[in-house]
């Protein structure tokens, strides 16, 4: 319990720190809250005065009553304007705070290591940045709107009531702590439920994201029932936690209203006795009954605010949990900004594993001369893609060293290292934008002629020209209007536009027809001239011209040589090659 309380306090302090930029709006909001509360509490005084002017038949002072009614209209108008201004200030406080938190969360995502993205469902991350921030905004807006006015109303009402009758005020104050006790009791039990609700909502978003992204696969393998079962299980848990959270939070209003009714009844009885004995007028009793309502109403509102704040703090804790994740280790201050690599690559005694308990690459050694074409083959899970991840510094080695141009890659800035690699992967990625923007991602300053030349070299120009707006045709991130082969051609065109000194081709032609593949292979051959190239391939016919072929198995190089040498040796490579062409 203490741990949860301290965690909530820490989260609340961080939220308040985010509101520091809005100090001016906070001050203005407090001023408008004071104006609103003062005139709201002054209105019952005027109402009481008006009642006292209605002495009986033919005993009404209409002139004085008109003055009182005019004042009441002015007070109501000022109160309405002050409430509007306060709401405007609170909106700016809330949504600027939410904007900053969301910006920090997204900016932090850009600096986080790939290991975090690989090990966390994308849907859960999206849920934290979108849904949790929205829930937090709702709670913060309600809190900032009602908390200030609620507290000020309670304090102001006490002052006004004490001016009318000290004894009746004491009755109100003695019964009120029951409301606070009820609200605190319920609040302690709602936080955990709202926290579980938020976590389960993230789990549900992750599943929906996963299933929608792979809907074709789900339907192809008739896994609709299984998907529904998994969704129903999570949905049932979300229902359970939501019902519990709503149940506890919904107790707040009726419980505090019951206490408020006790206060009102006590004031009515005690006030009526006071009016009979002449301690207060009927108008003052009317005024006091109004104050009794106004005094207890904020306790209702504050109780509701507390419930919403429990949800908001639970959501904020998940956002801050994301923001607090360790960032990718920064480049050393003396890191080299590699302008253009000479193509030399050396791996010495490299050891790496994603999971410390499961070894993958051990004592890996390799020396690549500038301009060499290095093919990497082997069964699934042998470490081919992992080797590419290490070369690009998506992950750092556990032991050993990787050198590029004679310098340990950990002593080279990541940005400049990756700028020296061109990369085409089996899994294509295109962003929302035009076809031109997707190709120009490699070189945003490229001219129209250079982009078209790269597209022609990738054999993508012909299908782009047939698109409705050519190179300016917009495509979504899912590229629904393009085939897998066309998407891959655009990725190849992107690499050809940049032409860096080193290339990584990871099954770069896997989705392309055989005829186009032959043309692309010729284009790749021209592109690879004088450039160090790493080619990951499953179709061994595409790497027969490689300068050296690395045959990997269980994270180690088991064979190395040219295509002819490896076939002549009759080892594991020959076995793989023959299995692809066996009849």
MOHURA-V861019 format. One record per residue. N is the residue number from 1. RES is the residue in one small letter. OMEGA is omega as a letter, one per 20 degrees, with the letter a starting at -180 (* if undefined). Layout:
n: (N N)
res: (RES RES)
omega: (OMEGA OMEGA)
This chain:
n: (1 2 3 4 5 6 7 8 9 10 11 12 13 14 15 16 17 18 19 20 21 22 23 24 25 26 27 28 29 30 31 32 33 34 35 36 37 38 39 40 41 42 43 44 45 46 47 48 49 50 51 52 53 54 55 56 57 58 59 60 61 62 63 64 65 66 67 68 69 70 71 72 73 74 75 76 77 78 79 80 81 82 83 84 85 86 87 88 89 90 91 92 93 94 95 96 97 98 99 100 101 102 103 104 105 106 107 108 109 110 111 112 113 114 115 116 117 118 119 120 121 122 123 124 125 126 127 128 129 130 131 132 133 134 135 136 137 138 139 140 141 142 143 144 145 146 147 148 149 150 151 152 153 154 155 156 157 158 159 160 161 162 163 164 165 166 167 168 169 170 171 172 173 174 175 176 177 178 179 180 181 182 183 184 185 186 187 188 189 190 191 192 193 194 195 196 197 198 199 200 201 202 203 204 205 206 207 208 209 210 211 212 213 214 215 216 217 218 219 220 221 222 223 224 225 226 227 228 229 230 231 232 233 234 235 236 237 238 239 240 241 242 243 244 245 246 247 248 249 250 251 252 253 254 255 256 257 258 259 260 261 262 263 264 265 266 267 268 269 270 271 272 273 274 275 276 277 278 279 280 281 282 283 284 285 286 287 288 289 290 291 292 293 294 295 296 297 298 299 300 301 302 303 304 305 306 307 308 309 310 311 312 313 314 315 316 317 318 319 320 321 322 323 324 325 326 327 328 329 330 331 332 333 334 335 336 337 338 339 340 341 342 343 344 345 346 347 348 349 350 351 352 353 354 355 356 357 358 359 360 361 362 363 364 365 366 367 368 369 370 371 372 373 374 375 376 377 378 379 380 381 382 383 384 385 386 387 388 389 390 391 392 393 394 395 396 397 398 399 400 401 402 403 404 405 406 407 408 409 410 411 412 413 414 415 416 417 418 419 420 421 422 423 424 425 426 427 428 429 430 431 432 433 434 435 436 437 438 439 440 441 442 443 444 445 446 447 448 449 450 451 452 453 454 455 456 457 458 459 460 461 462 463 464 465 466 467 468 469 470 471 472 473 474 475 476 477 478 479 480 481 482 483 484 485 486 487 488 489 490 491 492 493 494 495 496 497 498 499 500 501 502 503 504 505 506 507 508 509 510 511 512 513 514 515 516 517 518 519 520 521 522 523 524 525 526 527 528 529 530 531 532 533 534 535 536 537 538 539 540 541 542 543 544 545 546 547 548 549 550 551 552 553 554 555 556 557 558 559 560 561 562 563 564 565 566 567 568 569 570 571 572 573 574 575 576 577 578 579 580 581 582 583)
res: (x x x x x x x x x x x x x x x x x x x x x x x x x x x x x x x x x x x x x x x x x x x x x x x x x x x x x x x x x x x x x x x x x x x x x x x x x x x x x x x x x x x x x x x x x x x x x x x x x x x x x x x x x x x x x x x x x x x x x x x x x x x x x x x x x x x x x x x x x x x x x x x x x x x x x x x x x x x x x x x x x x x x x x x x x x x x x x x x x x x x x x x x x x x x x x x x x x x x x x x x x x x x x x x x x x x x x x x x x x x x x x x x x x x x x x x x x x x x x x x x x x x x x x x x x x x x x x x x x x x x x x x x x x x x x x x x x x x x x x x x x x x x x x x x x x x x x x x x x x x x x x x x x x x x x x x x x x x x x x x x x x x x x x x x x x x x x x x x x x x x x x x x x x x x x x x x x x x x x x x x x x x x x x x x x x x x x x x x x x x x x x x x x x x x x x x x x x x x x x x x x x x x x x x x x x x x x x x x x x x x x x x x x x x x x x x x x x x x x x x x x x x x x x x x x x x x x x x x x x x x x x x x x x x x x x x x x x x x x x x x x x x x x x x x x x x x x x x x x x x x x x x x x x x x x x x x x x x x x x x x x x x x x x x x x x x x x x x x x x x x x x x x x x x x x x x x x x x x x x x x x x x x x x x x x x x x x x x x x x x x x x x)
omega: (r a r a a r r r r r a r r r r r r r a a a a a r r r r r r r r r r r a a a a r r r a r r r r r r r r a r r a a r a r a r a r r r r r a a r r r r r a r a r r a r r r r a r r r r a r a r a a r r r r a r a r a a a r r r a a a a a a r a a a r r a a r r r a r a a a a r r r r a r a a a r a a a a a a a r a a r r a a a r a a a r r a a a a r r r r a a a a a a r r a r r a a r a a a a a a a a r r r r a r a r r r r r r r r r a a r r a a r r r a a a r a a a r r r r r a a a r a r r r r a a a r r a r a a a a r a a a a a r r r a r r r a r r r a a a a r r r r r a r r r r r r r r r r a r r r r r a a a a r r r a a r r r r r r r r r a a r r r r r r a r r a a r a r r a a r r a a a a r a a r a r r r r r r a r a r a r r r a a a a r r a r a r a r a r r r a r a r a a r a r r a r a a r r r r r r a a r r r a r r r a r a r a r a r a r r r r a a a r a r a r r a r a r r a r r a r a r r r a a r a r r r a a a r r a r r r r r r r r r a r a a a r a a r a a r a a r r r r a r r a a a r r r r r a r r r r r r r a r a a r a a a r r a a a a a a a r a a r a r r r r r r r a r a a r r a r a r a r a r r a r a a a a a r r r r r a r r r a r a r r r r a a a a r a a r a a r r r r a a r r a r a *)
